[in-house]
């Protein structure tokens, strides 16, 4: 039986170069938007964020009452959606409205109860509300190498906002040179420093020690 050879899927690597870097995402988004307005093929553009970190913003203090109120709001929305779905099978408009209001009321009651119980059993370990987001330290706009010159011409001709901070573009990737990262001692390379002179060799052979003759005492 002949075996069918199925080629493995290979990952397509696109040679992208850094066009410009910013300290916030909105500036990078405006740069791509300016490229699109100029007719540049933006399918060759990518926004890459580096130095990722988790940022959690505290929105306020969380108590049992606030937890119940937040749960009630979520319950109203969920109950109204369920009520509208069930109201589609009713025959009159009044029954549809009553069913939606009844489901929203029960959703508010159940949501408030679950919110209160959930926060009550935390034992005060998290008495604050917050929202989390993944942010980056810098955002680089990458362009395919074949379209880099065109993109640079568009960016150079488009004035940016005054409050935009442009981050310095890192050097292009190349062969890794281990010696280039090592600290070097200031001085002229290739010249050896002369060795310190030897005091013993410079002074010559050792000479015998002679003491002056003592004069006789006078009585």
C-alpha positions as CSV (number, residue, x, y, z in Angstrom):
1,X,0.0,0.0,0.0
2,X,1.4,3.4,-1.0
3,X,1.8,5.8,1.9
4,X,0.8,9.4,1.4
5,X,3.4,11.9,2.5
6,X,1.8,14.9,4.1
7,X,4.1,17.9,4.4
8,X,4.4,19.4,7.8
9,X,3.2,22.9,8.2
10,X,6.0,25.4,8.2
11,X,5.9,28.7,9.9
12,X,6.3,31.7,7.6
13,X,8.8,34.2,8.9
14,X,8.5,37.8,7.7
15,X,11.5,40.0,7.9
16,X,10.2,43.1,9.8
17,X,12.2,46.1,10.7
18,X,11.5,48.7,13.4
19,X,10.0,51.9,11.8
20,X,9.4,53.9,14.9
21,X,8.9,53.3,18.6
22,X,6.6,55.1,21.1
23,X,6.1,55.0,24.9
24,X,2.3,54.5,24.6
25,X,-0.1,52.5,22.4
26,X,-2.2,55.4,21.2
27,X,0.8,57.0,19.5
28,X,1.7,53.7,17.7
29,X,-1.9,53.4,16.7
30,X,-1.9,56.9,15.2
31,X,1.3,56.1,13.3
32,X,-0.4,53.1,11.7
33,X,-3.5,55.2,11.0
34,X,-1.4,57.8,9.2
35,X,0.2,55.1,7.1
36,X,-3.3,53.9,6.2
37,X,-4.5,57.4,5.3
38,X,-1.5,57.8,2.9
39,X,-2.4,54.6,1.0
40,X,0.3,52.5,2.5
41,X,-0.4,48.7,2.5
42,X,-0.9,48.3,6.3
43,X,-1.1,44.5,6.0
44,X,2.7,44.7,6.2
45,X,2.7,46.5,9.5
46,X,2.7,45.2,13.0
47,X,2.6,46.8,16.5
48,X,4.8,44.9,19.0
49,X,4.8,45.8,22.7
50,X,7.9,45.0,24.8
51,X,8.7,45.1,28.6
52,X,5.2,43.8,29.5
53,X,3.9,44.3,33.0
54,X,0.6,43.8,34.8
55,X,-0.9,47.1,36.0
56,X,-3.8,46.9,38.5
57,X,-5.7,50.1,39.2
58,X,-7.6,50.3,42.4
59,X,-11.1,51.9,41.8
60,X,-12.4,52.1,45.3
61,X,-13.1,50.4,48.6
62,X,-15.2,47.3,48.6
63,X,-17.8,46.6,51.3
64,X,-20.6,44.1,51.8
65,X,-23.1,46.7,50.6
66,X,-21.1,47.7,47.5
67,X,-20.6,44.1,46.7
68,X,-24.4,43.5,46.9
69,X,-25.1,46.6,44.8
70,X,-22.6,45.4,42.1
71,X,-24.1,42.0,42.1
72,X,-27.6,43.5,41.8
73,X,-26.5,45.4,38.7
74,X,-25.1,42.3,37.0
75,X,-28.3,40.4,38.0
76,X,-30.6,43.0,36.5
77,X,-28.8,42.8,33.1
78,X,-28.8,39.0,33.1
79,X,-32.4,38.8,34.2
80,X,-33.6,41.2,31.6
81,X,-31.8,39.3,28.8
82,X,-33.4,36.0,30.0
83,X,-36.8,37.8,30.3
84,X,-36.7,39.1,26.8
85,X,-35.8,35.7,25.5
86,X,-38.7,34.1,27.3
87,X,-41.0,37.0,26.2
88,X,-40.6,36.0,22.6
89,X,-43.0,33.1,23.3
90,X,-45.7,35.3,24.7
91,X,-48.8,36.4,22.7
92,X,-49.3,40.0,24.0
93,X,-47.1,43.0,24.5
94,X,-48.2,43.5,28.1
95,X,-47.2,40.0,29.1
96,X,-43.8,40.5,27.4
97,X,-43.1,43.7,29.4
98,X,-44.3,42.0,32.7
99,X,-42.1,39.0,32.1
100,X,-39.0,41.1,31.4
101,X,-39.6,43.3,34.5
102,X,-40.2,40.2,36.6
103,X,-37.0,38.5,35.4
104,X,-35.0,41.6,35.9
105,X,-36.3,41.9,39.5
106,X,-35.4,38.4,40.4
107,X,-32.1,38.8,38.7
108,X,-31.4,41.8,40.9
109,X,-32.3,40.0,44.1
110,X,-30.3,36.9,43.3
111,X,-27.3,39.0,42.1
112,X,-27.3,41.1,45.3
113,X,-27.5,37.9,47.4
114,X,-24.6,36.2,45.6
115,X,-22.5,39.4,45.7
116,X,-23.0,39.9,49.4
117,X,-22.3,36.3,50.3
118,X,-19.2,36.1,48.1
119,X,-17.6,39.2,49.7
120,X,-18.7,38.2,53.2
121,X,-16.9,34.9,53.1
122,X,-13.6,36.5,51.9
123,X,-13.0,37.6,55.5
124,X,-11.8,41.1,54.6
125,X,-8.8,39.8,52.6
126,X,-9.7,41.9,49.6
127,X,-11.6,45.0,50.6
128,X,-11.1,46.9,47.4
129,X,-12.2,46.9,43.8
130,X,-9.7,47.1,40.9
131,X,-9.3,46.5,37.3
132,X,-6.2,44.9,35.7
133,X,-4.5,45.4,32.3
134,X,-1.4,44.3,30.6
135,X,0.7,47.3,29.5
136,X,4.0,47.6,27.8
137,X,7.0,49.8,28.4
138,X,7.4,50.6,24.7
139,X,5.5,50.0,21.4
140,X,7.4,49.4,18.2
141,X,5.8,49.8,14.8
142,X,7.3,47.1,12.6
143,X,7.2,47.1,8.8
144,X,8.3,44.5,6.3
145,X,11.8,45.1,5.0
146,X,10.6,45.5,1.4
147,X,8.3,48.4,2.4
148,X,10.5,50.1,4.9
149,X,11.7,53.0,2.8
150,X,8.2,53.8,1.7
151,X,6.9,53.8,5.3
152,X,9.8,56.0,6.5
153,X,8.9,58.5,3.8
154,X,5.3,58.6,4.9
155,X,6.2,58.9,8.6
156,X,8.8,61.7,8.0
157,X,6.2,63.7,6.0
158,X,3.5,63.3,8.7
159,X,3.8,65.7,11.7
160,X,3.1,63.9,15.0
161,X,1.4,65.2,18.1
162,X,3.4,67.5,20.4
163,X,3.0,65.2,23.5
164,X,4.1,62.0,21.7
165,X,7.4,60.7,23.1
166,X,9.4,58.8,20.4
167,X,11.6,56.0,21.9
168,X,15.0,55.5,20.4
169,X,15.0,52.7,17.8
170,X,17.2,49.8,18.9
171,X,20.1,48.7,16.6
172,X,19.4,46.2,13.9
173,X,19.9,42.6,14.8
174,X,23.1,40.9,13.6
175,X,25.6,38.3,14.6
176,X,26.1,38.1,18.3
177,X,29.6,39.1,19.3
178,X,30.4,38.0,22.8
179,X,33.5,40.1,23.1
180,X,31.5,43.2,22.3
181,X,29.5,42.9,25.5
182,X,32.5,42.4,27.8
183,X,33.7,45.5,29.7
184,X,37.1,46.7,28.4
185,X,39.8,48.4,30.4
186,X,40.6,51.9,29.0
187,X,44.0,52.0,27.3
188,X,45.6,51.2,24.0
189,X,44.7,47.6,22.9
190,X,47.5,45.3,21.8
191,X,50.2,47.0,23.8
192,X,51.4,45.3,27.0
193,X,52.2,47.4,30.0
194,X,55.8,47.1,31.1
195,X,56.4,45.0,34.2
196,X,57.2,46.7,37.4
197,X,61.0,47.0,38.0
198,X,62.6,44.6,40.4
199,X,64.2,46.5,43.3
200,X,66.7,43.7,44.0
201,X,67.9,43.4,40.4
202,X,68.2,47.2,40.1
203,X,70.3,47.6,43.2
204,X,73.0,45.1,42.0
205,X,74.8,42.5,44.1
206,X,74.6,42.8,47.9
207,X,77.6,44.6,49.4
208,X,79.1,43.5,52.8
209,X,78.1,45.7,55.7
210,X,81.1,47.5,57.4
211,X,80.9,49.3,60.7
212,X,83.2,52.2,61.6
213,X,85.8,51.3,64.2
214,X,85.1,52.7,67.6
215,X,87.5,55.1,69.1
216,X,89.2,54.1,72.4
217,X,87.8,55.6,75.6
218,X,89.8,58.2,77.4
219,X,90.2,57.6,81.1
